[in-house]
C-alpha cells in the first residue's frame, strides 16, 4: 500500500471547506446497505475502518475525512482488498454531517466513533474542533435508539470537552462515570496504539442514544 503525505492539520473554517457534500447513492456504495452502519468521523488514513470492515463483515462502515488525498488513498486500499462494506467520503463533517445523516434510512446508523480529533490548542482556534453542538444535534437526530457514540483522545482537555458536550444533550447518556480503561471496539487506531506504547493516558467514553420515552 502506497502512502500519501498530506498536511497534518486542515482548517475546517476556510472557504475551501464551506460547501456541504451532497448525499451519495448509498446502495451503489455498499453491497448490502441494509446492514447496520458504523460511522467514523475524522477517519484520517482510514486504516482503523479498513480493519474493522474485515473483522465485522456483517456491518457497513463509513469514514468521513476532510483531507481529500487521504480519502482517495483509503478508497484505493478498500478497492484493492475487495471490501464492499466500506466507503470513505471527503467532506467537512461540521457542515456535511446533517445532510448525509438525513439521507440515511431511519435506524440505519447504529455506531459512531470520534477518535483523537485535532486538538486545536489555541483558544482562538477551538471553534475549529470537530465536536461542536450542531454535530452532536445531528447525531442525536440520526442515531438509532440504543446506538452508541464512542469518543477517545490522548488530550484530556479535548476528551473532557467532547464528553461534556455529549452529556449536556438530553438524547445521550454516558455508560460510565469514569473514563474507560480499555477500548470497547475490537480494533485500536494507530494513534491509540502508539500512545499506549509510550505509557501515556487515553481518555475514552461511550454514550448511548436514549430510547424515546425510555
C-alpha positions in Angstrom: 0.0 0.0 0.0 1.5 3.3 -1.1 1.3 6.2 1.5 0.2 9.7 0.6 1.8 12.6 2.6 -0.5 15.5 3.4 -0.7 18.3 5.8 -1.4 17.1 9.4 -4.0 19.9 10.1 -6.6 21.5 7.9 -8.7 24.5 8.9 -12.3 23.4 8.5 -13.4 27.1 8.7 -11.5 28.1 5.5 -13.6 28.9 2.4 -12.5 25.7 0.6 -14.5 23.6 3.0 -17.7 25.5 3.4 -19.8 23.8 0.7 -21.7 20.8 2.2 -21.4 17.5 0.4 -24.3 16.1 -1.5 -25.5 12.7 -0.1 -24.4 9.8 -2.3 -26.4 6.9 -3.7 -25.9 4.7 -0.7 -26.9 1.5 -2.5 -24.2 2.0 -5.1 -21.5 2.3 -2.4 -22.3 -0.9 -0.5 -23.1 -4.4 -1.5 -25.8 -4.8 1.2 -26.8 -1.4 2.5 -29.5 -2.9 4.9 -26.7 -3.8 7.4 -26.1 -1.6 10.5 -23.8 1.3 9.8 -20.7 2.4 11.8 -19.6 6.0 11.1 -16.1 7.1 11.9 -15.8 10.9 12.0 -12.3 12.2 11.1 -11.0 8.8 9.9 -7.6 10.0 8.9 -5.8 7.5 6.8 -8.7 5.1 7.2 -6.7 2.1 8.5 -8.9 1.6 11.6 -12.0 1.2 9.4 -10.1 -0.9 6.9 -9.5 -3.5 9.6 -13.0 -3.1 11.2 -14.7 -3.9 7.9 -12.7 -7.2 7.7 -13.3 -8.4 11.3 -17.0 -7.3 11.2 -18.3 -8.2 7.7 -21.9 -8.1 8.9 -21.6 -4.3 9.4 -21.2 -1.4 6.9 -18.5 1.2 7.7 -18.3 4.9 6.6 -15.4 7.2 7.2 -15.5 10.9 6.9 -12.3 12.9 6.4 -11.5 16.5 5.4 -8.2 15.7 3.7 -9.1 14.6 0.3 -5.9 12.8 -0.7 -6.3 10.5 2.4 -9.8 9.7 1.3 -8.7 8.8 -2.3 -5.9 6.7 -0.8 -8.2 4.8 1.6 -10.8 4.1 -1.1 -8.0 2.7 -3.2 -7.0 0.3 -0.4 -10.6 -0.7 0.0 -10.9 -1.5 -3.7 -7.6 -3.5 -3.6 -9.0 -5.6 -0.8 -12.4 -6.1 -2.5 -14.3 -4.7 0.5 -17.9 -4.0 -0.3 -19.0 -3.0 3.2 -16.7 0.1 3.5 -16.5 3.5 1.9 -14.8 6.8 2.6 -16.1 10.3 1.9 -14.2 13.6 1.6 -16.1 16.3 3.4 -16.2 18.8 6.3 -18.2 17.0 9.0 -19.3 20.2 10.6 -21.4 21.3 7.6 -21.9 18.0 5.8 -22.9 15.6 8.6 -26.5 16.6 8.8 -27.4 16.2 5.1 -25.6 12.9 5.0 -27.4 11.5 8.0 -30.8 12.8 6.9 -30.4 10.8 3.7 -30.0 7.5 5.6 -32.9 5.2 6.3 -34.2 5.6 9.9 -32.4 3.4 12.4 -29.5 2.6 10.0 -26.8 4.5 11.9 -26.1 2.4 15.0 -22.5 3.2 15.9 -20.3 6.4 15.8 -16.7 6.8 16.7 -14.7 10.1 17.0 -11.1 9.3 17.8 -8.2 11.5 18.5 -9.6 14.6 16.7 -7.3 17.6 16.1 -7.0 19.3 19.5 -6.6 23.0 18.2 -5.0 24.0 21.5 -5.1 27.8 21.0 -8.3 29.3 22.4 -9.0 31.3 19.2 -8.8 28.1 17.2 -11.0 25.9 19.4 -14.0 26.7 17.2 -12.3 24.5 14.6 -12.7 21.4 16.8 -15.0 18.8 15.2 -17.3 18.1 18.2 -19.5 21.2 18.2 -23.1 21.4 19.5 -24.5 21.2 15.9 -22.7 18.0 15.2 -24.0 16.4 18.4 -27.5 17.5 17.5 -27.2 15.9 14.1 -26.0 12.6 15.7 -28.9 12.8 18.2 -31.4 13.1 15.3 -30.0 10.2 13.3 -28.6 7.6 15.7 -30.8 4.6 16.3 -32.2 4.1 19.8 -29.6 2.3 21.9 -27.0 3.3 19.3 -23.6 4.3 20.6 -21.1 7.2 20.3 -17.5 6.2 21.2 -15.1 9.1 21.8 -11.4 9.0 22.7 -8.4 11.3 22.8 -5.0 11.5 24.4 -5.6 15.1 25.2 -7.5 15.4 28.4 -8.9 18.9 27.6 -10.3 17.6 24.3 -11.8 14.5 25.7 -13.5 16.4 28.5 -15.0 18.9 26.1 -16.3 16.1 23.9 -17.7 14.2 26.9 -19.3 17.3 28.5 -21.0 18.3 25.2 -22.5 14.9 24.7 -23.5 14.7 28.3 -25.3 18.0 28.1 -27.6 16.7 25.3 -30.7 15.2 26.6 -30.7 12.4 24.0 -27.5 10.8 25.3 -26.4 9.0 28.5 -22.9 8.1 29.4 -22.3 4.4 30.1 -19.7 5.1 32.8 -19.0 7.9 35.2 -15.2 7.2 34.8 -13.0 7.1 31.8 -13.0 3.6 30.2 -9.8 1.7 30.9 -9.9 -0.2 27.7 -11.2 0.3 24.2 -14.6 -1.5 23.7 -14.0 -1.8 19.9 -12.1 -4.8 18.5 -9.5 -2.6 16.7 -7.4 0.2 18.1 -6.3 3.2 16.0 -2.6 3.7 15.2 -2.6 6.8 17.4 -4.1 4.8 20.3 -1.5 2.1 19.9 1.4 4.5 19.8 0.1 6.5 22.8 -0.3 3.4 24.9 3.1 2.1 23.9 4.6 5.3 25.3 2.7 4.7 28.6 0.6 7.8 28.1 -3.1 8.1 29.0 -6.0 7.7 26.6 -9.4 9.1 27.7 -12.4 7.2 26.5 -16.2 7.3 26.9 -19.2 5.6 25.4 -22.6 7.4 25.1 -25.8 5.7 24.4 -28.7 7.2 22.4 -31.7 7.1 24.7 -34.8 5.3 23.7 -37.6 7.8 23.1 -40.0 7.6 26.0 -37.5 5.4 27.9 
